Amino acid sequence: MRLLFITATRVGDAVLTTGLLDHLRRAHPGIAVTVVCGGPAAPLFRALPGLENLIALKKRRLGLHYLSLWRQLVGKRWDVVADLRRTPLPYLLLKGRQYRAPKLPGRHRVMEVAAAMNLPQPPPPTIWLSEQDRAEAARLIRPGGPVLAVGPAANWRGKQWRAERFAALVGRLTAPNGILPGARVAVLAAAAERAQAAPVLDAIPAERRIDLVGAAELPVLAAALQKCALFVGNDSGLMHLAAAAGTPTLGLFGPSPEYRYAPWGAHAAVARTRESYQQLVGASGFDHRTTGTLMDGLDVDTAAAAAEALWRKSRGKAA
């Protein structure tokens, strides 16, 4: 049997579909899986049990990437096809069961994905790790007390909380009277995002700083996050990765809808700006390509309170 799973280009969107993929492969033991995704998300599926083929789709003009993809897929019969990009491809393939995620405005993306199979309980996002991933993570984060992880970058400026506020929050959470006194601090971002992360790194004492900016591929970072006590970061792929890894995760939101993209899991929470998503993106002159940060409506006190509440909850402690 063969399963074709077509998912997203971006890391966060792809992470949110992994629960359905895990459900499908468990429902069909031994099924051979082909995953189609964007290049940035491809490492997420490297250690997937039953993986037969991993196709990193690179977009081309006029939709020619779909023609190239069809040529790679057409010679096989697919017993199960799950198309979460709503492409025309499944209609051009020899297939058995087909699942497509419906559009459910106002619902979380995980719930929308689960609706493709009418599942009553959305399967949570998951991360597949190899022993090599875990070994590399162990070299990045060595034993030595708790680690606070922060993700100060995002894929566009409007979603980025200011670096000085991240630094202030880190100082508060790791202070002698904080929830993680004296903790080491791991800063995560892509290599191309070092400029965004640098001010936060500079604010952390060298002996407590763990620089993970561009340090490893996504599965290794997921394994490293599993060694962290808490993650706080902007709405980003790393935020979703942390939640899927099982790390208590606080997502910081402003010009993106938390009702659709909040980190998913029992130990996940959100702190957002005073302004709603609609107020921010509906403002006169809004253009995500040119706007500066729209996160100033979230102060350090609010983020710290949310982090502390999540920490207590994840530890099973009363407020």
Protein Blocks (a to p, Z undefined) as FASTA:
>chain_A
ZZdddddfblklmmmmmmmmmmmmmmmghiacdddddfklmmmmmmgghiabdcddddde
hhlmmmmmmmmmmmpccfbdcdfkopaklmmcccfddddddddehiafklmmmmmnopab
dcdddddddfklmmmmmmmmcceijaddddfbcfbfklpccfklmmmmmmmmmmmklmbg
hiacdddddfklmmmmmmmmmmpcfklcccfehkbcfklmmmmmmmpfbdcddddfklmm
mmmnopacddddfkbcfklmgccdjkbcddddfbdfklmmmpghiafklpccfklmpcfk
lmmmmmmmmmmmmnopaZZ
